[in-house]
Amino acid sequence: MFKRLPEAQQAMRQHPVAVTINGQAVQCREGDTVAAAMLCAGFVDCRDTVVSGVPRGPYCMTGTCYDCLVIIDGQPNQQGCMTAVREGMNIERQSGARQVRA
C-alpha cells in the first residue's frame, strides 16, 4: 500500500534512524514523519475510534484529520504526520479516547 521510491530507499541506507514502533525495532529514513515511518514498516493503524473502536490510520498527512494520533515517548495525542522521527524514539499505537487537558 505504501512503498518507498528507489531513491528514498538509498537515502535510508545512507542516513538510517532507529526507532521502536509498538515494541518492534524499525529502521526508517532521516526526515521521515512518524506516520510515514509507520506506513513503510507495515503499521497501517495508529489509533482506534472512540465510538466504535474501528482502527484508524494516517489519512491526510497534513495535520488536518487527526487520524494519525499516536503515543510518542510516553506522550499521547501526538500527530504522527507532523512529527519527524528521531533516533531512539518510542512510538506506540493509541487506544481509546484521547485525553484532553483542562
C-alpha distances in whole Angstrom, upper triangle without the diagonal:
4,6,10,13,15,18,16,16,20,20,19,21,24,24,22,22,22,21,21,18,20,22,20,21,18,18,17,18,21,20,17,17,17,14,12,13,12,8,9,11,9,11,9,13,15,18,20,22,25,27,24,23,19,16,15,12,12,13,15,15,19,20,21,20,20,17,16,20,20,23,24,27,28,28,26,25,23,21,18,17,20,21,21,21,24,25,26,24,24,21,21,19,22,23,26,27,27,31,32,35,39
4,7,10,13,15,13,13,17,17,15,18,21,20,18,19,19,19,19,17,19,21,19,19,16,16,14,14,17,17,13,14,14,11,9,10,10,6,6,9,8,10,9,13,15,18,20,22,26,27,26,24,21,17,15,12,11,12,14,13,16,18,20,19,19,17,15,18,19,22,22,25,26,26,25,23,21,19,15,14,18,18,18,17,21,22,23,21,21,19,19,18,21,23,26,27,26,30,31,34,37
4,7,9,12,10,10,13,14,13,15,18,18,17,18,19,19,20,18,20,22,19,19,15,14,13,13,16,16,13,14,15,13,10,11,11,8,6,9,10,12,12,16,18,21,24,26,29,31,29,27,24,21,19,16,14,15,17,15,19,21,23,22,22,20,18,21,21,24,23,26,28,28,27,26,24,21,18,16,19,20,18,18,21,22,23,22,22,20,21,21,24,26,29,30,30,33,34,37,40
4,6,8,6,6,10,10,10,12,15,15,14,15,17,18,19,18,21,23,20,19,15,13,11,10,13,13,11,13,15,13,10,10,12,10,7,10,12,14,15,18,19,23,26,28,31,33,32,30,27,23,21,18,16,17,18,16,19,21,23,23,23,21,19,22,22,24,23,26,28,28,27,26,24,21,18,16,19,19,17,16,19,20,22,21,22,20,22,22,25,28,31,32,31,33,35,37,40
4,6,5,6,9,10,11,13,15,16,16,18,20,21,23,22,25,26,23,22,18,16,13,12,15,15,13,16,18,16,13,14,16,14,11,14,16,18,18,22,23,27,29,31,35,37,35,33,30,27,25,21,19,20,20,18,20,23,25,25,26,24,22,25,25,28,26,29,31,31,31,29,27,24,21,19,21,21,19,19,21,22,24,24,25,24,26,26,29,31,34,35,34,37,38,40,43
4,5,5,6,9,10,11,13,15,15,18,20,21,24,23,26,27,24,22,18,16,14,13,15,16,15,18,20,19,15,16,18,16,13,16,17,20,21,24,26,29,32,34,38,40,38,36,33,30,28,24,22,23,23,21,24,26,29,29,29,28,25,28,28,30,28,30,33,33,33,32,29,27,23,22,24,23,21,20,22,23,25,25,27,25,28,28,31,34,37,38,37,39,41,43,46
4,5,5,6,9,10,11,13,14,16,19,21,24,24,27,28,25,23,19,16,14,11,13,14,14,17,19,19,16,16,19,17,14,17,19,22,23,26,27,30,33,35,39,41,40,37,35,31,29,25,23,24,23,21,23,26,28,29,29,28,26,28,28,30,28,30,33,33,33,32,29,26,23,21,22,22,19,19,21,21,24,24,26,25,28,29,32,35,38,39,37,39,40,42,45
4,5,5,6,9,10,10,11,13,16,18,20,20,24,25,22,20,16,13,10,8,10,11,10,13,16,16,12,12,15,14,11,14,16,19,20,23,23,27,30,32,35,38,37,34,32,28,26,22,20,21,21,18,20,22,25,26,26,25,22,25,24,26,24,26,29,29,29,28,25,23,19,18,19,19,16,15,17,18,21,21,23,22,24,25,28,31,34,35,33,36,37,38,42
4,5,5,7,9,10,10,13,15,17,19,19,22,23,20,18,14,11,9,8,11,13,12,15,16,17,13,12,15,14,11,13,15,18,19,22,23,27,30,33,36,38,37,34,32,28,26,23,21,23,23,20,23,25,28,28,27,26,23,26,25,26,24,26,29,29,30,29,26,24,20,19,21,20,17,16,18,18,20,20,22,21,24,25,28,31,34,35,34,36,38,40,43
4,5,5,7,9,10,13,16,18,21,22,25,25,22,20,16,13,11,9,11,13,14,17,19,20,16,15,18,18,14,16,19,21,23,26,27,30,34,36,39,42,41,38,35,32,30,26,24,26,26,23,25,27,30,31,30,29,26,29,27,29,27,28,31,32,32,32,28,27,23,22,23,22,19,18,18,18,21,22,24,24,27,28,31,34,37,39,37,39,40,42,45
4,5,5,6,8,11,14,17,20,21,24,25,22,19,15,12,10,7,8,10,11,15,17,18,15,14,17,17,14,16,19,21,23,25,25,29,32,35,38,40,40,37,35,31,29,25,23,25,24,21,23,25,28,29,28,28,24,27,25,27,24,25,29,29,30,29,26,24,21,20,20,19,16,15,15,16,19,19,22,22,25,27,29,33,36,37,35,37,38,39,43
4,5,5,5,8,11,13,16,17,21,21,18,15,12,8,6,4,7,9,10,13,14,16,13,11,14,15,11,13,16,18,20,23,23,26,30,32,35,38,37,34,32,28,27,23,21,23,23,20,22,24,27,28,27,26,22,24,23,24,21,22,26,26,27,27,24,22,19,18,19,18,14,13,13,13,16,17,19,19,22,23,27,30,33,34,32,34,36,37,41
4,6,6,9,12,15,18,19,22,22,19,16,13,9,9,8,10,13,13,17,18,19,16,14,17,18,14,15,18,20,23,25,25,29,33,35,38,41,40,37,35,31,30,26,25,27,27,24,26,28,31,31,30,29,26,28,26,26,24,25,28,29,30,30,27,26,22,22,23,21,18,15,15,15,17,18,21,21,24,26,29,32,36,37,35,37,39,40,44
4,6,10,13,16,19,21,25,24,21,18,15,12,11,9,9,12,14,17,19,21,18,16,19,20,17,18,21,23,25,28,27,31,35,37,40,43,42,39,37,34,32,28,26,28,28,25,27,28,32,32,31,31,27,29,27,28,25,25,29,30,31,31,28,26,23,23,23,21,17,16,15,14,17,19,22,23,26,28,31,34,38,39,37,38,40,41,44
4,7,10,13,17,19,22,22,20,16,13,10,9,6,6,9,11,14,16,18,16,14,17,19,16,16,20,21,24,26,25,29,32,35,37,41,40,37,35,31,30,26,24,27,26,23,24,25,29,30,29,28,25,26,24,24,21,22,25,26,27,28,24,23,20,20,20,18,14,12,11,11,14,16,19,20,23,25,28,32,35,36,33,35,36,37,40
4,7,10,13,15,19,18,16,12,10,6,6,5,6,10,10,13,14,16,14,11,15,16,13,13,17,18,21,23,22,26,29,32,35,38,37,34,33,29,27,24,22,25,25,22,24,25,28,29,27,26,23,24,22,22,19,19,23,24,25,26,22,22,18,19,19,17,13,11,10,9,11,13,16,17,20,22,25,29,32,33,31,33,34,35,39
4,6,10,12,16,16,14,10,8,6,5,6,6,9,9,11,11,14,13,10,13,15,13,13,16,17,20,21,20,23,27,30,32,35,35,32,30,27,25,22,21,24,24,20,22,23,26,26,24,24,20,21,18,18,15,15,19,20,22,22,19,19,16,17,17,14,11,8,7,5,8,9,12,13,17,19,22,26,29,30,28,29,31,32,35
4,7,10,13,12,10,7,6,5,6,9,9,12,12,13,12,15,14,10,12,15,13,12,15,16,19,20,19,22,26,29,31,34,33,30,29,25,24,21,21,24,25,22,24,24,27,27,25,24,20,20,17,17,14,14,17,19,20,22,19,19,16,18,18,15,13,9,8,5,6,8,10,11,15,17,20,24,27,29,27,28,30,31,35
4,7,10,9,8,6,5,6,7,10,11,13,11,12,9,12,13,9,10,14,13,11,14,13,16,17,15,18,22,25,27,31,30,27,26,22,21,19,18,22,23,20,22,21,25,24,22,21,17,17,14,13,11,11,14,15,17,18,16,16,13,16,16,13,11,8,7,6,5,5,6,8,11,14,17,20,23,25,23,24,27,28,31
4,6,6,5,5,6,9,10,13,14,16,14,14,11,13,14,10,10,13,13,11,13,12,15,15,14,16,20,23,25,28,28,24,24,20,20,18,18,22,23,21,23,22,25,24,21,20,16,16,13,12,10,10,12,14,15,17,15,16,14,16,18,15,14,10,11,9,7,6,5,6,8,11,14,17,21,23,21,23,25,27,30
4,5,5,7,7,10,11,14,16,17,14,13,9,11,12,9,7,11,12,9,10,8,12,12,10,13,16,20,22,25,24,20,20,16,16,14,15,19,21,18,21,20,23,21,19,17,14,13,10,10,9,11,12,14,14,15,14,15,12,15,17,14,14,11,12,12,10,8,6,5,6,8,12,14,18,20,19,21,24,25,29
4,6,9,10,13,14,18,19,20,17,16,12,13,15,12,10,13,14,11,12,9,12,11,10,12,15,18,20,23,22,18,18,15,15,14,16,20,22,20,23,22,24,22,19,17,14,14,10,10,10,11,12,14,14,15,15,16,14,17,19,17,17,15,16,16,13,11,8,6,5,6,10,12,16,18,18,20,23,25,28
4,7,9,13,15,18,20,21,19,18,15,16,17,14,12,16,16,13,14,12,15,15,14,16,18,22,23,26,25,22,22,18,19,18,19,23,26,23,26,25,27,26,23,21,18,17,14,12,12,12,13,16,16,18,18,19,17,20,21,19,19,16,16,15,12,11,8,8,8,10,13,15,19,21,21,22,25,27,31
4,6,10,12,16,18,20,17,17,14,15,16,12,11,14,13,10,11,11,14,15,14,17,20,23,25,28,27,23,23,19,20,18,19,23,25,23,26,25,28,26,24,21,18,18,15,14,14,14,16,18,18,20,19,20,17,20,22,19,18,15,16,14,12,12,9,9,10,12,15,18,21,24,23,25,28,30,34
4,7,10,13,15,18,16,16,14,15,15,12,11,14,13,10,13,12,16,17,17,19,22,26,28,31,30,26,26,22,22,20,20,24,26,23,26,26,28,27,25,23,20,20,17,16,14,14,17,19,20,22,20,20,17,20,21,18,17,13,13,11,9,10,9,10,12,14,18,20,24,26,25,27,30,31,35
4,6,10,12,15,12,13,11,13,12,8,9,11,10,7,10,11,14,16,16,19,22,26,28,31,30,26,25,21,21,18,18,22,23,20,23,23,26,25,23,21,18,19,16,16,14,15,18,19,20,21,19,19,15,17,19,16,15,11,12,11,10,10,10,10,12,15,18,21,25,27,25,27,30,31,35
4,7,10,12,11,13,12,14,12,8,10,12,10,8,12,13,16,18,18,21,25,28,31,34,33,29,28,24,23,20,19,22,23,20,23,24,27,26,24,23,19,21,18,18,16,17,20,21,22,23,20,20,16,17,19,16,14,10,11,10,10,11,12,13,15,18,21,24,28,29,28,30,32,33,37
4,7,9,7,9,9,11,9,6,9,10,8,8,12,13,15,17,17,21,24,27,30,33,32,29,27,23,21,18,17,20,20,17,20,21,24,24,22,21,17,19,17,18,15,17,20,21,21,21,18,17,14,14,16,14,11,8,9,9,11,11,13,13,15,17,20,24,27,28,27,29,30,32,35
4,6,6,9,10,12,9,8,11,12,10,11,15,16,18,20,19,23,26,29,32,35,34,31,29,25,23,20,18,20,20,17,19,20,24,24,23,22,19,20,19,20,17,19,22,22,23,23,19,18,15,14,15,13,10,8,9,10,13,13,15,15,18,20,23,26,29,30,28,30,31,33,36
4,6,9,11,13,11,10,13,15,13,14,18,18,20,22,21,24,28,30,32,36,35,33,31,27,25,21,19,22,21,17,19,20,23,24,23,23,19,21,19,20,17,18,21,21,23,22,19,18,15,14,14,12,8,7,8,9,12,12,15,16,19,21,24,27,30,31,28,30,31,32,35
4,7,9,12,10,10,13,14,13,15,18,18,19,21,19,23,26,28,31,34,34,31,30,26,23,20,17,19,18,14,15,16,20,21,20,21,17,19,18,19,16,18,21,21,22,21,17,15,13,12,11,10,6,7,9,11,14,13,16,16,19,21,23,26,29,29,27,28,29,30,33
4,6,8,6,6,10,11,10,12,15,15,16,17,16,19,23,25,28,31,30,28,26,22,20,16,14,16,15,12,13,15,18,19,18,18,14,16,15,17,15,17,20,19,20,19,15,13,10,9,10,9,6,6,9,11,14,12,15,13,16,18,20,23,26,26,24,26,27,29,32
4,5,5,6,9,10,11,12,14,13,14,15,13,16,20,22,24,27,27,25,23,20,17,14,11,13,13,9,11,11,15,16,14,14,11,12,12,14,12,15,17,16,16,15,12,10,6,6,6,5,4,6,9,12,14,12,13,12,14,15,17,20,23,23,21,23,23,25,28
4,6,5,6,9,10,11,12,11,12,12,10,13,17,19,22,25,25,22,21,17,15,12,10,13,14,10,12,12,15,15,13,13,9,10,9,10,9,12,14,14,13,13,10,8,5,6,8,6,6,5,9,12,12,9,10,8,10,11,13,17,20,20,18,20,22,23,27
4,5,5,6,9,10,11,9,9,9,8,12,15,17,20,23,22,20,18,15,12,8,6,10,10,8,11,11,13,13,11,10,7,9,9,12,11,15,17,16,14,13,10,8,5,5,8,8,9,9,13,15,16,13,13,10,11,11,13,16,19,19,18,20,22,24,27
4,5,5,6,9,10,10,10,12,11,15,18,20,23,26,25,23,21,17,14,11,8,11,12,9,12,13,16,15,14,13,10,13,13,15,14,17,20,19,18,17,14,12,8,7,10,10,9,9,13,15,16,14,15,12,14,14,16,20,22,23,21,24,25,27,31
4,6,5,6,9,9,10,12,12,15,19,21,24,27,26,23,22,18,16,12,11,14,15,12,15,16,19,18,17,15,12,14,13,14,13,15,18,18,18,17,14,13,9,10,12,11,9,8,11,12,13,11,12,10,12,13,16,19,22,23,22,24,26,28,32
4,6,5,6,5,7,9,8,12,16,18,21,24,23,20,18,14,13,10,9,13,15,12,15,16,18,17,15,13,10,12,10,12,12,15,17,17,16,16,14,12,9,10,13,12,12,10,13,15,15,12,12,9,10,10,13,16,19,21,20,22,24,27,30
4,5,5,5,6,8,10,13,16,19,22,24,23,20,18,14,12,9,8,11,13,11,15,16,18,17,16,13,11,13,13,16,16,19,20,20,19,18,16,14,11,11,14,14,14,13,16,18,18,16,15,13,13,13,15,18,21,22,21,24,26,29,32
4,5,7,9,12,13,17,20,22,26,28,26,24,21,18,16,13,12,14,16,14,17,19,21,20,19,17,14,17,16,18,17,20,22,22,22,21,19,17,13,13,16,15,14,13,16,17,17,16,16,14,15,15,18,21,24,26,25,28,30,32,35
4,6,9,11,12,16,19,22,25,28,26,23,21,17,16,13,13,16,18,16,20,20,23,22,20,18,15,17,15,17,16,18,20,21,21,21,19,17,14,15,18,16,15,13,16,16,16,15,14,12,13,14,17,20,23,25,24,27,29,32,35
4,6,9,11,15,17,20,23,25,23,20,18,14,14,11,12,15,18,16,20,21,22,21,19,16,14,17,15,17,18,20,22,22,21,21,19,18,15,15,19,18,18,16,19,19,19,17,16,14,14,13,16,18,21,24,24,27,29,32,35
4,6,8,11,13,16,20,22,20,17,15,11,11,9,10,13,16,15,18,18,20,18,16,13,11,13,12,14,15,17,18,19,18,17,16,15,12,14,17,16,17,15,18,19,18,16,14,11,10,9,13,14,18,20,20,23,25,28,32
4,7,10,12,14,18,20,18,15,13,9,8,6,8,10,14,13,17,17,18,16,14,11,10,12,12,15,16,19,20,20,18,17,16,15,12,13,17,17,18,17,20,21,21,18,17,13,12,10,13,14,17,19,19,22,25,28,31
4,6,8,11,14,16,15,12,10,6,5,4,7,10,13,13,16,16,17,14,12,9,8,10,10,13,15,18,18,18,15,14,14,13,11,13,16,16,18,17,20,22,21,18,16,12,11,8,9,11,13,15,15,19,21,24,28
4,7,10,13,16,15,12,11,7,6,5,7,11,13,13,15,14,15,13,10,7,5,6,6,9,11,15,15,14,11,11,10,10,8,11,14,14,16,15,18,20,19,16,13,10,8,5,6,8,11,13,12,16,18,21,24
4,7,9,12,12,9,8,6,5,7,9,12,15,15,17,15,16,13,10,7,7,6,7,9,13,16,15,14,11,10,11,11,11,13,16,16,18,18,21,23,21,18,15,12,9,6,5,5,8,9,10,13,16,19,22
4,6,9,8,5,5,4,6,9,12,14,17,17,19,17,17,14,12,9,10,9,10,13,16,19,17,17,13,12,14,14,14,16,19,19,22,22,25,26,25,22,19,15,12,9,7,5,6,8,10,13,16,20,22
4,6,6,5,5,6,7,10,13,14,16,18,19,17,16,12,11,9,11,11,12,15,18,21,20,18,15,13,15,15,16,18,20,21,24,24,27,29,28,24,22,18,16,12,10,8,7,7,10,13,15,19,21
4,6,6,8,10,10,14,16,17,19,21,22,19,18,15,13,12,14,12,14,16,19,22,20,18,15,13,16,17,18,20,22,23,26,26,29,31,29,26,23,20,17,14,11,8,6,5,8,11,13,17,19
4,6,8,11,12,16,18,18,21,23,24,21,20,16,15,14,17,16,18,20,23,26,24,22,18,17,20,20,21,23,25,26,29,30,32,34,33,29,27,23,20,17,14,12,9,9,12,15,16,20,22
4,5,9,11,15,18,18,21,23,25,23,21,17,16,14,17,16,18,20,24,27,25,24,20,18,21,21,22,23,26,27,30,30,33,34,33,30,27,23,20,17,15,12,10,11,14,17,19,23,25
4,6,9,13,16,17,20,21,23,21,21,17,15,13,15,14,15,17,21,23,21,21,17,16,19,19,19,21,24,24,27,27,30,31,29,26,23,20,17,13,11,8,7,10,13,16,19,22,24
4,6,10,14,14,18,19,22,20,19,16,14,11,13,14,15,18,21,24,23,22,18,17,19,18,18,20,22,23,26,26,29,31,29,26,23,20,17,13,12,10,10,12,14,18,20,24,27
4,7,11,12,16,17,19,18,18,14,13,9,10,11,12,15,18,21,20,20,16,15,16,16,15,17,20,20,23,22,25,27,26,23,20,16,14,10,10,9,10,12,14,18,20,24,27
4,7,8,12,13,15,14,14,11,10,6,7,9,11,14,17,20,20,19,15,14,14,13,12,13,16,18,20,20,23,25,25,21,19,16,14,10,10,10,11,13,13,17,19,23,25
4,6,10,10,13,13,13,10,9,6,6,8,10,14,16,19,19,18,15,14,13,11,10,10,14,15,17,17,21,23,22,19,18,14,13,10,11,12,14,15,15,19,20,24,27
4,6,6,9,10,10,8,8,5,5,8,10,14,15,19,20,18,16,13,12,9,8,7,11,12,14,15,19,22,22,19,18,14,14,12,13,15,17,17,16,19,21,24,27
4,6,9,9,9,7,8,6,7,11,14,17,19,22,23,21,19,16,15,11,11,9,12,15,17,18,22,25,25,22,21,18,18,15,16,17,18,18,18,21,22,25,28
4,5,7,7,6,9,8,9,12,15,19,20,23,24,22,20,16,15,11,11,8,11,14,16,18,22,25,26,23,23,19,20,18,18,20,21,20,19,22,22,25,27
4,6,8,8,9,9,8,11,14,17,17,21,22,20,18,15,13,9,8,5,8,11,12,15,18,21,23,20,20,17,18,17,17,20,21,21,19,22,22,25,27
4,6,8,9,11,10,12,15,18,18,22,23,20,19,16,13,10,10,7,7,11,13,16,19,23,24,21,22,19,20,19,19,22,23,22,19,22,21,23,26
4,6,6,9,8,10,13,16,16,19,20,17,16,12,10,7,9,6,6,10,13,16,19,22,23,20,20,17,18,17,17,19,20,18,16,18,18,20,22
4,6,9,10,11,15,18,19,22,23,20,17,14,13,10,12,10,10,13,16,19,23,26,27,23,23,20,20,19,18,20,20,18,16,18,18,20,22
4,6,8,10,13,17,18,22,22,19,16,13,12,10,11,10,11,15,18,20,23,26,27,23,23,19,19,17,15,17,17,15,14,17,17,20,22
4,5,6,10,13,15,18,18,15,12,9,9,7,9,9,10,12,16,18,21,24,24,20,19,16,15,13,12,14,14,12,11,14,14,17,19
4,6,9,13,15,19,18,16,13,10,10,8,9,9,12,14,17,18,21,24,24,20,19,15,14,11,10,12,13,12,11,15,16,19,22
4,6,10,12,15,16,14,11,9,8,6,5,7,9,10,13,14,17,20,20,16,15,12,11,9,9,12,13,13,12,15,16,19,22
4,7,9,13,13,10,8,5,5,5,6,9,10,10,14,14,17,20,19,15,14,10,10,8,7,10,11,11,9,11,13,16,19
4,6,10,10,8,6,6,5,7,6,10,11,10,13,13,15,17,16,12,10,7,6,5,5,9,11,12,10,12,14,16,20
4,7,6,5,4,6,6,9,9,13,13,11,14,13,14,16,14,10,8,6,5,6,6,9,12,12,10,11,14,15,19
4,5,5,7,8,7,9,9,12,12,9,11,10,11,12,11,7,6,5,6,9,10,13,16,16,13,14,16,17,21
4,6,8,11,10,13,12,16,15,12,13,11,11,12,9,6,5,6,8,11,12,15,18,18,16,16,18,18,22
4,6,10,10,13,14,17,17,14,16,15,15,15,13,10,8,8,8,11,10,13,15,16,13,13,15,16,19
4,7,7,11,12,15,14,12,15,14,15,16,15,11,10,9,10,11,10,13,14,14,11,10,12,13,16
4,6,9,11,14,14,13,16,16,17,19,17,13,12,10,9,9,7,10,11,10,7,8,10,11,15
4,6,9,12,12,11,15,16,18,20,19,15,14,11,11,10,8,10,11,10,6,7,9,11,15
4,6,9,8,8,11,12,14,17,16,13,12,10,10,11,9,13,14,13,10,11,12,14,17
4,6,6,6,10,12,15,18,18,14,14,11,12,12,11,14,15,15,12,14,14,16,19
4,5,5,8,9,12,15,16,12,12,9,10,10,11,15,17,17,14,16,17,19,23
4,6,8,10,14,17,18,15,15,13,14,14,14,18,19,19,17,19,20,22,25
4,7,10,13,16,18,15,16,14,16,16,16,19,21,20,17,19,19,20,23
4,7,9,13,14,11,12,11,14,15,15,19,21,20,18,19,19,20,23
4,7,10,12,10,12,12,15,16,18,21,24,24,21,22,23,24,27
4,7,9,7,10,9,13,15,17,21,24,24,22,23,24,25,28
4,6,6,9,11,14,17,19,23,26,26,24,24,25,26,29
4,6,9,11,15,18,21,24,27,28,26,26,28,28,32
4,6,10,13,16,19,22,25,26,24,25,27,27,31
4,6,10,13,15,19,22,23,20,21,23,24,27
4,7,10,12,16,19,20,18,19,21,22,26
4,7,9,13,16,17,16,17,20,21,25
4,6,9,13,15,14,15,18,20,24
4,6,10,12,12,14,17,20,23
4,7,9,8,11,14,17,20
4,7,8,11,14,17,20
4,6,9,12,16,18
4,6,9,13,15
4,6,10,13
4,7,10
4,6
4
